[in-house]
Amino acid sequence: MKPLLVAIALTVALAAQAEGGDAVVLLEEQRTREPGRKQIAVRHVALVKNTSSEGIRGLRVTVELCDYFGKLLWARTTVPAPSSLKPGDTATVSLLTPQLDAHRKTRYRFDYRSDTSKHRSFIPSAVRRPRPRPATSS
């Protein structure tokens, strides 16, 4: 009986996570080179949509540029306009990124607060930047 209850609880928890993960989706993405810049830069413009039945606020988007094998080459977090979305609303993310020869994949990760829950974050801890170590004097 206990294994059955554990299995049901685990299924419900995973289903809630999957449902929450679909709250913000990427609708469209465009990349254009920035004219008149000495270094070659690329402007990433993406359209994201709130597909959940509740509003979200404090939306932050992390853009990750990866190579063919999925190795992280470059990452930045930005706030789209607007950062609060009602159900069905869209926001625009615009970010200037470097031109990397090894770049093959772009990943978008979303971090936000919903109106009913305290906080939802779908950025794995392994992807977050490590905290700087305090300087040691010798």
Buried (B, 14 or more C-beta within 10 A) or exposed (E): EEEEEEEEEEEEEEEEEEEBEEBBBBEEBEEEEEEEEEEEBBBBEBBBBBEBEEBBEEBBBBBBBBBEEEEEBEBEBBEBEEBBBEBEEEBEBEBEBEBBEEBBEBBBBBBBBBEEEEEBEBBEEEEEEEEEEEEEEE
